[in-house]
Amino acid sequence: MAKVELKAPVIDEIKEVVGRASSAVLVDYRGLTVEQDTKLRKELREAGVVYKVYKNTFLKRAFEGTDFAQLDSHLDGPTAIAFGIDDATAPARVLAKYVDNIDALTFKAGVVDGTYYDEAGVVTLSKIPSRDVLLSKFLGSIQSPIANFARVIKQIAEKDSTPAA
């Protein structure tokens, strides 16, 4: 069996994930212990993030013609990739917890919704709350004035309906 035949299924697998992903974050995982890696993978999986280690040449080939090709210059040395499928900032957010506490793990770069971010940009992205948290904050800010207005109207109505003494 030729080497090309062995590479094609892996590249197709990466292309399939790339097609569904709204973001990707690259990290250098050199020196990560098995225990740390297991915890990291579990938390990423729970957040709906696809986290894998592929050969850099496979990633470059799969990225051809996509926004993720902007990451090609960072594909050297040990590289793991975290794809955000449903929540674009989830990979950066979850990885940041580990990057902050484990010296062996460092951000390289990322792409979110077609925009390239360097290491500092990925750190900034990691501070953005999840979509669900942002939506609940937004809805809370909309409901607050309406609830206050309803309370004032109710108090006025109660005051007007109180018999005079």
N, C-alpha and C positions, 0 to 999 in steps of 0.2 A: 504494500500500500504506500503510495507516495505521500510525502510530507504535506503537500497542498491539500490532499483529501482529508488529512487529520485536522488541519487548521480551519477549513471551511465551516464545519459545524460550530466551532467555538466563536468564530467571527459572526456567524449568523445569529447565535445566541446573544451576543453583545448588541448587534444591530436591532434585534427584537426589543431589548430593554431600552436602548437609545430611542427607539420609535415611540415608546410610552412615557419616557422620562421628561419632566419639565426642568430638571436640574441635575447637575453632577458635581461632586466635590472630590478632588484628588488629595490623598494624604500619603505621607511617608510613614510607614509603620515599622521601620527598622528598630529592632530591639524590644518589641512588644512581647510580653509573656503570653503563654497560652491562656492563662486565667484571664488576663486583661482583654485579650482578643475575643474570648468566649463571651464575656460580659458585654463588650462593645457590640458584637454581632447580634446578641439577643436583644439589646435595647434598640438597635437600628431596625431589626426585623419587626419589633413591636410598633415602631413608628411608621411602618410601611415603606422602609428604605431598603433598596436592593444594594447590598455591599458585597463586593467581590474583589479578588486579586486575579488579574489577567496579565499576560505578557504585554509589555508596552507596544510591541509591534502589532499585536492583535487589536488593541484599542485604537491605534492610529488608523488601521485599515477600516475598522468599523465606524470611525468618526468621519471618514471621508464624505464631503458634501453635506455635513450637518453643522449646526452651531457649535457642537462639542469639539470640532476640529481646532478651535481656538486653544484647546488644552494641550495640543501636540508638543509644544515646546517644554512642557513640564513632565512629559513622559520619559523620564530617565531615572534609573535606580529603582529601588523597591517602591512600588506604587499600588495603593488600593484605591478603589473608586466606589463612591456611594451615590446611587441614583435616587433622586426624589421623584416618586411617581405621582402621588396625590397632593402632597404638601411640598412645595418647591424649597422651602427653607429648612425642612426637617433634617436633611443630611448635615448641614452646617450646625444646626442647633444641637443635635445629639452628639456629633463629633467634638464640638467645642468643650463639652463637659470633660471629655477624656483628654483632649489636647491641653487643657488647663492643668490637669492633674498628672499626666504621664509625659515625661520628657521625650520618650521614644516616639511619640506620635506628633506629627506636625502637618499643618495645612500646606498644600502646594498652591492650589488655585481652584477655581470653580466657574461654572456657567449656570446661570439661572435665567430661564425664559429668554435665552439667546444672548444675554449680556455676560461678558467675561469679567471675572473678579480675581484680583491677585490675592495673595495670602491675607493682607490687611482687609481687603474687601470681604473675604469669606468670614473673617472674624466679626466684622460689622453685621453681616447677614445673620450670623448665629444669634444675634441679640434680638432679632425680629420674632415676635410671638407667632405661634401657629395660626393658620387661617381661622380655625374655630375660635380661638381666644380673641382674635381681632374682630370677628363677627359678633361675638357676645358683647365685647366692649362697645362696639358701634351700636348694637341694638339697645344696650343699657343707656347709652347717651341720648338716643332718640326717645326712649320711654320716659326718662327722668322728667323732662319739661312737660310732657303730656300728663304724667301722674301728678305733678305739682299743680298744673292748671286745673285738673279734675278735683283735687282737694280744695282749692280756693273756691271753685264754683259750688262745691258741696257745702262749704262753710257759709257762703253767702246765702244759699238756699235755706240752710238750717236757721240762720240768723233772721231771715225774712219770715220764716214760718213760726218763729217763737212768739207766743202771745205777749202783748205789752202788759206790764204790771201796773 
